[in-house]
Amino acid sequence: MQIWPAIDLLQGQAVRLTKGDYDKVKVYFENPAQILAFFEKAGARRLHVVDLDGARDGTLSNQKTITKLLENSHLQIEVGGGIRTPERVKLYLDLGVDRVILGTAAVEDPVFLRQMVDRYGKRIVVGVDAARGQVAVQGWRKVTDIDALSFCLQLQRQGVSTVIVTDISKDGALQGTNLAWYRQLAQELSIEVIASGGVTYLNEILELKEAGVAGAIIGKALYEGILDLREVLQTGGDLC
């Protein structure tokens, strides 16, 4: 099972939001390289990076920070947040990012999504963020009337190989993740499902793995010391 420790960037700092609320932000590291070094020392193989400024307003204000992370890491790195044009997809892939995550653009511009999947294949991942089962866009600020499961099925038909599915109500709350929903998604979909949002306890990693979920993104529970990354990696079978 893929374990993706997360770094969320806001104004160049490693932070965590609570339930996607930009007014509920906690800064953990002014220099994100510090947490990157910790992840690597624990034996991580992968890194999930979100540009929160990009997700909110489409800027590239964290590009330099992301470039430094790439330059100082041997991990497989995926990046999302504000990636809504072919130029930006190419920019990140040229910088050395392994996978690019499309969110708002995948919802609002299916032609663009199709073009990127045709051009880059499995290097294109779609982030499906949901509030009460409905897809949210624009940094989680706008909730659409699109059913998240139906959208995932549509993405599968469009040739997307991996979806990162986030239950916004669980994200950053340290109250556990939505196990029942991820079990359903793993049963309904034949593509990779990565669980994101609220993974807090070690038993959840095991249950997600047994349910056939391909991976899990873990953030705040690591930063707060509730989960030990090496234990998580061992449980998931993703220790390098």
C-alpha positions as CSV (number, residue, x, y, z in Angstrom):
1,M,0.0,0.0,0.0
2,Q,1.3,3.4,-0.9
3,I,2.0,5.8,2.0
4,W,2.2,9.4,1.0
5,P,3.3,11.7,3.9
6,A,2.1,15.2,3.1
7,I,3.5,18.7,3.0
8,D,1.0,21.5,2.5
9,L,2.6,24.8,1.5
10,L,1.3,28.2,2.3
11,Q,3.5,31.2,1.7
12,G,6.5,28.9,1.6
13,Q,5.8,27.3,5.0
14,A,4.7,23.8,5.9
15,V,1.2,24.1,7.4
16,R,-2.0,22.2,8.0
17,L,-5.5,23.5,7.6
18,T,-8.6,22.2,9.5
19,K,-11.3,21.0,7.2
20,G,-9.9,23.1,4.4
21,D,-10.5,26.3,6.2
22,Y,-7.8,28.9,5.3
23,D,-8.7,30.8,8.5
24,K,-7.8,27.7,10.5
25,V,-4.1,27.3,9.6
26,K,-1.3,26.1,11.8
27,V,2.4,26.6,10.8
28,Y,4.5,23.6,11.6
29,F,7.8,24.4,9.8
30,E,8.9,27.7,8.3
31,N,11.4,25.6,6.3
32,P,9.6,22.6,4.7
33,A,13.0,21.0,4.1
34,Q,13.0,20.1,7.8
35,I,10.0,17.9,7.6
36,L,11.2,16.4,4.3
37,A,14.4,15.3,6.0
38,F,12.3,13.7,8.8
39,F,10.1,11.8,6.3
40,E,13.2,10.5,4.5
41,K,14.9,9.4,7.7
42,A,11.8,7.4,8.7
43,G,12.0,5.5,5.4
44,A,9.4,7.1,3.2
45,R,9.4,6.5,-0.5
46,R,6.9,9.1,-1.5
47,L,5.8,12.6,-0.9
48,H,2.5,14.4,-1.5
49,V,2.8,18.2,-1.9
50,V,0.0,20.7,-2.1
51,D,0.4,24.3,-3.1
52,L,-2.4,25.9,-1.0
53,D,-1.8,29.3,-2.5
54,G,-2.1,27.9,-6.0
55,A,-5.2,26.0,-5.1
56,R,-6.8,29.2,-3.7
57,D,-5.7,31.8,-6.3
58,G,-3.8,30.0,-9.1
59,T,-0.4,31.6,-8.3
60,L,3.0,30.0,-8.4
61,S,4.2,31.6,-5.2
62,N,5.4,28.2,-3.9
63,Q,7.3,27.2,-7.0
64,K,10.7,28.0,-5.5
65,T,10.0,26.0,-2.4
66,I,8.8,23.0,-4.4
67,T,11.9,23.2,-6.6
68,K,14.1,23.1,-3.5
69,L,12.2,20.0,-2.2
70,L,12.8,18.3,-5.5
71,E,16.5,19.2,-5.6
72,N,17.0,17.8,-2.1
73,S,15.0,14.6,-2.2
74,H,15.1,11.2,-3.8
75,L,11.4,10.5,-3.0
76,Q,8.7,10.0,-5.6
77,I,6.9,13.4,-5.4
78,E,3.4,14.3,-6.6
79,V,2.3,18.0,-6.6
80,G,-1.1,19.6,-6.7
81,G,-2.7,23.0,-6.3
82,G,-3.6,25.5,-8.9
83,I,-2.4,23.3,-11.9
84,R,-5.0,24.3,-14.5
85,T,-3.1,24.8,-17.8
86,P,-0.9,22.6,-20.0
87,E,2.0,25.0,-19.4
88,R,1.8,24.5,-15.7
89,V,1.6,20.7,-16.0
90,K,4.7,20.7,-18.2
91,L,6.5,23.1,-15.9
92,Y,6.1,20.8,-12.9
93,L,6.9,17.6,-14.9
94,D,10.0,19.3,-16.3
95,L,11.1,20.3,-12.8
96,G,11.1,16.6,-11.9
97,V,7.8,16.0,-10.3
98,D,6.7,12.4,-10.8
99,R,3.0,13.0,-10.8
100,V,0.8,16.1,-11.3
101,I,-2.5,16.3,-9.5
102,L,-5.4,18.0,-11.3
103,G,-8.3,19.2,-9.2
104,T,-10.5,22.1,-10.3
105,A,-9.4,21.8,-13.9
106,A,-10.4,18.2,-14.1
107,V,-13.9,19.1,-13.0
108,E,-14.4,22.3,-15.0
109,D,-12.5,21.4,-18.2
110,P,-12.8,17.7,-19.2
111,V,-11.2,18.4,-22.6
112,F,-8.1,19.7,-20.9
113,L,-8.1,16.6,-18.6
114,R,-8.4,14.3,-21.6
115,Q,-5.5,16.0,-23.4
116,M,-3.3,15.7,-20.3
117,V,-4.1,12.1,-19.8
118,D,-3.5,11.3,-23.4
119,R,-0.2,13.1,-23.3
120,Y,1.2,12.1,-19.9
121,G,-0.7,8.9,-19.0
122,K,-0.3,7.7,-15.4
123,R,1.7,10.9,-14.5
124,I,-1.7,12.7,-14.3
125,V,-3.7,12.1,-11.1
126,V,-7.0,13.6,-10.3
127,G,-7.8,15.0,-6.8
128,V,-11.5,14.6,-6.0
129,D,-12.4,16.7,-3.0
130,A,-15.8,16.2,-1.5
131,A,-18.0,17.9,1.0
132,R,-21.1,15.9,2.0
133,G,-20.5,13.6,-1.0
134,Q,-20.4,16.5,-3.5
135,V,-17.3,17.6,-5.4
136,A,-15.6,20.8,-4.2
137,V,-13.4,23.0,-6.3
138,Q,-11.3,26.2,-6.1
139,G,-9.4,25.3,-3.0
140,W,-12.5,23.7,-1.5
141,R,-14.3,27.1,-1.4
142,K,-17.0,26.1,-3.9
143,V,-19.1,23.0,-3.6
144,T,-20.7,21.8,-6.8
145,D,-23.8,19.6,-7.3
146,I,-21.6,16.8,-8.8
147,D,-21.7,13.5,-6.9
148,A,-18.2,12.4,-6.0
149,L,-18.6,8.7,-6.7
150,S,-20.3,9.4,-10.1
151,F,-17.4,11.7,-10.9
152,C,-14.8,9.1,-10.0
153,L,-16.6,6.6,-12.3
154,Q,-16.5,9.2,-15.1
155,L,-12.8,9.8,-14.6
156,Q,-12.3,6.0,-14.8
157,R,-14.1,6.0,-18.2
158,Q,-11.9,8.9,-19.3
159,G,-8.7,6.9,-18.7
160,V,-7.6,8.4,-15.4
161,S,-5.5,5.7,-13.6
162,T,-5.5,7.2,-10.0
163,V,-7.8,9.3,-8.0
164,I,-7.0,11.0,-4.7
165,V,-10.3,11.3,-2.8
166,T,-10.6,13.6,0.2
167,D,-13.5,13.9,2.6
168,I,-13.1,17.6,3.5
169,S,-15.1,17.1,6.7
170,K,-12.5,14.8,8.1
171,D,-9.4,16.6,6.8
172,G,-7.2,17.9,9.6
173,A,-9.7,17.1,12.3
174,L,-7.8,14.3,13.9
175,Q,-11.0,12.3,14.4
176,G,-10.4,9.4,12.0
177,T,-11.2,9.0,8.3
178,N,-14.3,7.9,6.4
179,L,-13.5,4.2,6.2
180,A,-16.9,3.2,4.9
181,W,-16.7,5.6,2.0
182,Y,-13.3,4.4,1.0
183,R,-14.4,0.8,1.1
184,Q,-17.2,1.7,-1.2
185,L,-14.9,3.5,-3.6
186,A,-12.5,0.6,-3.7
187,Q,-15.4,-1.8,-4.5
188,E,-17.0,0.5,-7.2
189,L,-13.8,1.5,-9.0
190,S,-11.2,-0.5,-10.8
191,I,-8.6,2.3,-10.8
192,E,-6.3,3.3,-7.9
193,V,-8.0,5.0,-5.0
194,I,-5.8,7.1,-2.6
195,A,-7.5,8.0,0.7
196,S,-6.9,11.5,1.9
197,G,-8.4,13.3,4.8
198,G,-8.4,12.5,8.5
199,V,-6.3,9.4,8.6
200,T,-5.4,9.4,12.3
201,Y,-5.0,5.9,13.7
202,L,-2.8,3.0,12.8
203,N,-5.7,0.6,12.5
204,E,-7.1,2.8,9.7
205,I,-4.1,2.1,7.6
206,L,-4.6,-1.7,8.0
207,E,-8.3,-1.4,7.3
208,L,-7.8,0.7,4.2
209,K,-5.2,-1.8,3.0
210,E,-7.5,-4.7,3.5
211,A,-10.3,-2.9,1.7
212,G,-8.2,-2.7,-1.4
213,V,-7.5,1.1,-1.2
214,A,-4.2,1.7,-3.1
215,G,-2.8,4.3,-0.8
216,A,-3.2,6.8,2.0
217,I,-2.1,10.4,2.4
218,I,-1.2,11.3,5.9
219,G,-0.6,14.8,7.3
220,K,-1.6,16.3,10.5
221,A,-1.5,13.1,12.5
222,L,2.2,12.9,11.7
223,Y,2.9,16.5,12.5
224,E,1.1,16.2,15.9
225,G,2.9,12.9,16.8
226,I,-0.3,10.8,16.9
227,L,1.1,8.5,14.2
228,D,4.7,7.3,13.9
229,L,5.7,7.4,10.2
230,R,7.9,4.3,10.4
231,E,5.1,2.3,12.0
232,V,2.7,3.5,9.3
233,L,5.1,2.6,6.6
234,Q,5.6,-0.9,8.1
235,T,1.8,-1.4,8.4
236,G,1.2,-0.3,4.9
237,G,4.2,-2.3,3.6
238,D,5.7,0.8,2.0
239,L,9.0,1.1,4.0
240,C,12.0,1.7,1.8
